[in-house]
């Protein structure tokens, strides 16, 4: 086991992860550019990944790390589709400002 | 032989199935007619064979129960499809299949060329099947099956020409079709059936069984003469009988039932089905004997109906209407016989009436046929030269129904009148006597106007005698109308009242409860007989003088008693009264209250209301959906925070 990792306590990982997650949430809620919102979602995903990896090391179990691979694979797919949707929306409306993309209502 | 009793019932069913399923494909009047009549004919032959076997057996061993299969078994209730062959049911079976067979044969001629020929025979056979179930059943439920079944067949056959216009006799003219008459018959009968059903429930509740033998043998153990329960059971059964046998207050359907083809009027609405009520009461004689009050009501209603219908019959001009009211009147006689405790006399009149009334209707059918569907006797006259056989047989039947000795009607009617006098009261007898005079009068008014006098029809009509297939049944029935009464010649005339003795074992039990008076002396019987012969002959002669020699006097009488005449002509406005008092209120309240109020208002209102409530709520809720993704995201985050706070607050 890497001694430098051992030296850093779990709470540090969780703290960084929480900060990253909060930044992501704030970005999703406040930014108007769809791509930035999208990037913020990725940030939230990665903060969760960090938590998983942290716990995995702390508990000495590989389960968390395996789950992280799944999250990354899903995130990659999601990114591909999300960007495709953003491009399609831009072609139709000439904008990616999500305030103006409010057609999905009754 | 008695084991073959099931086939008596089965054969007409087979005929119904063959004609009903393949009749259209066979497309042959000959084949349909032969199958239809043949099945009933064989049934009749079987019944005759069983009768002879019963006559040979000693009195105590004549009755049999033939079980076919277990029909219903539920808890303590077990009902078998079983037939009771006894002295009463075999007599009725003979009448139904015998007269039925003749009418089937007659129908081959009468219905010739009708596009529904096969359908007609299928219905007739189904009717015979149901009627035999009614008669032969050994329990109330199977009897009720037959009871409903004949009602259904009556409905189907009244409305046989369902697209034809039908003259109700001044009431709502020009609007009715024969299917309206059929519906009327069905609905009015429904009221009676309701009574029958309730009575059946009460019987099961009281006796724990619906088999005749069980019920009648336990009757004495369950209650004493005059118990309230017996009164209600019998009065409800009698309500059923008034429906089926067209008595006051439910007689209104029978005159309209004449909308059906004439053989149907003869078979169902004169000879057999309408006597079902009489038969049912005779069958339940034990129960009725235990309820003296009901017996008095039966006699009273019977007599009221007899007089009432006879007065209407005096003035009607439709040949079938006259016969219809005559039927109602004669059925009234039968109920008088039952009501005074002389069940055998009632059944005796059922039998003789079946002969001469079937003959009268079939004769009327031949006339209507010859006159190209003309039914108004004011536009007939002088037909005796053109249709001698029909005239002769019709004349015989008219004599028989009028009570001229020694024809059939004399013996049976006189038996009833005599019993009404000796067991009932003078008033009862007096009304019966008057009705006998009225009967003789209206029958010979009918004969005179139809067959005699000068022709009053257009010369383009060419009335002709009916074909052999129709006249032969007329002749046979004519012979039966003459000799039919000899089965019940009273002792005072040197006979031995064979029918009454034959039926004795069936009614034996009921006599234990009846407070029968000793028969009055033979001299008073002779005196009564002389009086009834006098009134019958008087009625006949009066009608013949009035309508053949002095038609202007008839006119004068009609115009000088205008009030009474129009009362009779309009049938005492009973249809109008029922319409205003019952039908219209029911229709209006159904429409206004049940349909528009309860159905549309409350039931539909509840269903549509819940949908509307949801719609209204949704229309408010949808305001929340703004379509801006970040609004949703904020709601989402706030939600998570709230849940987190709650969870952390708990732990």
Interface residues (C-beta under 8 A of the other chain):
Chain A: X25 X28 X29 X98 X99 X101 X102 X103 X104 X105 X106
Chain B: X622 X625 X626 X627 X628 X629 X630 X633 X634 X637
